Amino acid sequence: MGLAQLVKLSHLNAEQQEIVDIIGMDCYRDLIEKFGGDRIYIPKAKSLIPASELAHEIRLRRQNGDRNEQIAHDLEIPFADVRKIK
């Protein structure tokens, strides 16, 4: 048992507690054991999805009757980005 197993929710600041709310305390402890002391970068989803796949998703949504405004809102991307996809 590593020291990370002794970490309690009360030991964490608000931002750390938000992460625990999303992934759970056991997974947070695993992160501490694996990456404790390191800085890790968590990219936004938009930077992970290739532009061609995003464009394909937008076209599919349009074919299903979704409006550009709704697509932009749902995907959390600018309306202009949705509009420029033909």
N, C-alpha and C positions, 0 to 999 in steps of 0.2 A: 504494500500500500504506500503510495507516494503522498507527499505533503498535500498535493492538490485534492486528495480525497477528503481532507479536513475542511476545505473551503465551504462556507455556508453563504446563503443568500445575504445575510446581514453583513457580511464582510465586503460586499460589492457596492460600488457606486451606482448611481442611477442608470448610466449608460450600460454598464456591465449587466445590470439587472434586466435591461431591455433585451440584451442578447440572450440571457437565460430564458426569458419569456418566450423567445422564438425557438431556440434549439434545445432547451432543457438543461438542467444542472449537470447531468452526467456528461453530456456532450461538451458543455462549457469546461468541465474539469479535464476532459480529454484535450481540449484546446490548450489549456494551461500546461498540461504535461508535455504536449508536442511543441507548442510555440511560445510558451511562457518566457517573457523577457524580449521577444522579437517583435518587430513591427511587421504586421501583415497588411496587405492591401486587398480590399474587397472591391472588385470593379462593379460598376453599374451594369445592369443587364444589357443595355444598349451597346456597350463596348464589346460584349461577348458574341452577340448575334451578328452574323455576316449580313451586309446590306442586301444581298440577293434574297436571303431567307426572310428578312423583314419586309421587303417589297412583295414577296410571294404571299406572306400573311396578310398584308394590306389588300392585295388584289382578291384574295379569297374572301375576306370580310366584306369587300364591296360586292362581290358576286352574291353573297348571302343577304344583301340588302342593307348593310350597315352604312351609315353616312360618315363622311370624313371626320366630322366633329366627334362623333362617338368613338371612332377608331382611335383618334388621337387621345381622347380622354382615357379609354380603356388601356391603351398601351403606354400611356404616360409619356408621349412624345409630342413635339410641337405640331400644330395643325399644318403649318407650312411644309413640314417633312412628309406628311401624309398626302397632301395635295399635289406635291411634285411627282409622286409615283403615278405613272400612267399604266 
